[in-house]
């Protein structure tokens, strides 16, 4: 293999695949390496930890074909320190070492035979759902934060992905909240699909979409065990979670007694202030909704901690229904208010011990359910 590539492009490609590299406790040494391979006139960069794999392709001048696995950390650090110039990559097959030359620097990196690298599925345009990249990025942002991080409950560490007709639905829950977002596909699909994808992999897709304009393709690999997202410059492949996602529809309240509309930015700011004190009292924020005349009303958000002090913010809102006082996790309110992209949102409540529902005003495709916290009297 003999390749010429711009240092900037090489560094960018390494950054794309970096999060799929396994840690030092990897079951196989090759999983701590990055695959470099010539492919169809481009340089392929790939990494996998067996649960997540990322393929990336960058432009390069290919003088001779070949492939090698190089230590991810060593190679990435080296490339980041190279001058902004053309880098020459020259593989010595006999010693399995890669010579890296750029500007006045000359380096040799010991590698592993590329045949030891796990096979990563490639994209085939069959049974594919296509979605606008901007739509998918926004959907991911509105859902992925609600997934659990506790590996003891693997079904809650995933994002339920349902594809049916011309609709895409993403949902995530950590057991204390549920986030669901619906969007339209570019064209209808004939075979409905429901899969559970690790939230970390879905977040990577959102990160890599960038300023892409072409639709993102979503499909399942021929083995049926992996989801594949095909982007302009990269593929993200994730091992599916083979567990049943909870039937969260039963958690979503079918009705409400009080509906309160507030300014999204004002609510976010008030909840951030409350969280400063709430973190010392189990993150409890007390929400007091008070109706007024002609639909006008107020929302008081308070938090207090014995050692650090207390906070109170008052917002104006439109309140339809009786007053109510309810406790929520301040962090959860900050999370959801941060992803709402409409000027106003609605908080639907029915009782202090019943879940609350948050809906953006003007966006029927997104809802967020938050379980209440106990309020000490």
Protein Blocks (a to p, Z undefined) as FASTA:
>chain_A
ZZdddfklmmmmmmmmmmmpccfklfbfklmpccdddeehiacddddehlaccddddddd
dfbgcdddddfklmmmmmmmpccddddddddfklopacddehjbccddddddfklpccdd
ddddehiacddfklmmmmmmmmmmmpcfbfklmmlmpccdddehjaccddddehjaccdd
ddddfbdcfbdcdddddfklmmmmmmmnmmafbdcdddddfklpaccdddfkbccddddd
dbddddfklmmcfbdfbdcdddfklmmmmmmmmmmmmmmngopacddddddeehiacddd
ddddfkloccddddddddedddddddddfklmmmmmmmpccfbdcdddfbfkbccdddde
hiakbccddddddddZZ
